[in-house]
């Protein structure tokens, strides 16, 4: 549906929120906690946005479409839009990606388990790796030297960016179908979402060394596939959600792993959650839903944006 929002992301340094959806619109809002006025909106014709991300310096936005072989690199302040057609890459579509912490690379999710590394400067293909199954989730380590990838078979892989070698892989306990992946900002906790709705959280000391690690916590508050996971800036809160049913979102305190009882708020519907994000200082939390709304919440425990 064209009303669906697929992206809600905070700017890495400014008090700005990016919202994008299947209508092809990229919108920037000033987050003031009161009116949150629209700063600028840019429409990409015939380009239903599947995913959009700020570059680490916040100067541009990278966007992918639901069915497209190319990406768009958008200068939201200057208004320029550049179509990025990866050279040397043969993929029927490029829908999901991650931006490396230094902004030099894009990790593109390809078909049948392939992951491709693309230079953001030259748009050239630098290399590819392959998982045993279809890719479920990807995330970079905080320093960008490694990345994590999970597949639909319940396996999680740790790859070295420089050598493109698999350093380690392990089995996500009880998972028959991987769905999503999130790494805490300090790199300690790795959250793995499954098709059953269970979210396993692992400690680095366990998952980096063992092939069958035990999770420090199996979060069982979702009963449909865990499609979205996000840690806040200091790894104290983990957001978990499923887009498959209404009101399927929870906030979990780390490391006690108690679920906050006041979200979602009583009689205030969030509908189906497509994605979620925390602001850089943890003061705000936002979700994008299937009704075309970006719902903004103030987390008063954190004084900074």
Phi, psi and omega in degrees: 000138184293345181278347184294132168271134180251345184220136166218110185224138177274147175294143183293341182223332181261161179278070186225142177242134175259130174234136181213155183203192185287351175279000178081012183262132171251120185236137176250132179239140173279120183270106177243357179081358181237284182263332180048062187292153175287129178269310184201150177225138182229127181256132175256108185295136177054038182221076178295113189288121176271327183202143176217139182220141170290146166289157185303330178277354178076006185280338185214169177235134174259131183229143175240161181247168181296316178223092181202149178266001180225166178246166172244136173250114190247123170274100188290333179275317179281337178087000181278147180229127180239127175280127181255111177252102185304124181279131179085009183247126178247095178224140180293333177200154178234097187254326184239146181200167171227145176261131180294153182303332178268358178077004185278338187228152166246133173260110185262133177274115179262195181272162177042042173088003179279141173235129186244138178257121186240135176286129178285342181274313184257348183062025178264149175285123182263337180168168181219152171229166183224134173271166179286331179237183178292142185291134177256308182214154177220149176199141177276152169290158182303326180269356176078005182280338178224163170222155182249142178217138176243154179241176183287353179267001179087017177258146178237133185241145174243121185246142173274128184291322186286313183269347184056042180246142177284115182280327184191152170216152181215166181264127175285116189302124175078359184275126174260346180203108177290147183231321188205167185209142175210142179241135179292157184298333177270000178077005185279316186253138174240122180256132182238118178266142184239170180292340178277350182099350179286135175246113177268133178246125183246149173269141182304323181298335180266308188288338181279350185237333187253148178273341176225066182289154174268131178293148175288337176202135171254109183272120187242036182272352176252145179243000174237166187311132179280094189266347183217130178225145178201132171266151173277182192297325183250017175066024179269341182228137173242124175266134178230144182202159174231133178276000189273350179206162180288150174061022183266068177217140179218152171247130187241130177282135178244134010260009179287335181061030170276141180271130179293129185279347185263016173220131354293152182293148181299129177064019175237100189287139173255355182058215182267124185273119179274320178199171182211160179202151174253146177290161186303326179260002176084000184285342181227153178225136183226144173231147174254134183238178185280003176258011178079021182244141170255110184268123185253132180236140176264123176261097191289348177295333181253125184278335182271159176296000000 
